[in-house]
Amino acid sequence: MYRSHLAQSAYAPSTATFKPAKDVEYDAFAKITGAMKSAQTMPEKVAALHRNKQLWNILAIDVADPENALPMQLRAEILSLAQFTGKQTSKILAGSDGIDVLVEINTSIMRGLRPPKRVAA
């Protein structure tokens, strides 16, 4: 029975929806930033910081790709932020700094991914 169900589902029409890349990126930042803001215990904070660092590493790899279509200046700025995020994460984990700066960076990126809609005059 299980195998026939798998076979049927493999050939069933797809109901998956695809989001634009900016929406996927926004959602990732929103989820991770929310986790950083709500972290109460050290394990929660470490997990959120680890996920944030992973996200920034993915972005760094993406913008380092020669075929990345973003303008070179923006790519350089994202790489710089990724490096800063890594250093800041180490400071936070060592107890010498707070998480607020990483939350603010992520929030700024989110604003760039979804700028406020302008009302037509």
Secondary structure, 3 states (H helix, E strand, C coil): CHHHHHHHHHHCCCCCCCCCHHHHHHHHHHHHHHHHHHCCCHHHHHHHHHHHHHHHHHHHHHHHCCCCCCCHHHHHHHHHHHHHHHHHHHHHHCCCCCCHHHHHHHHHHHHHHCCCCCCCC
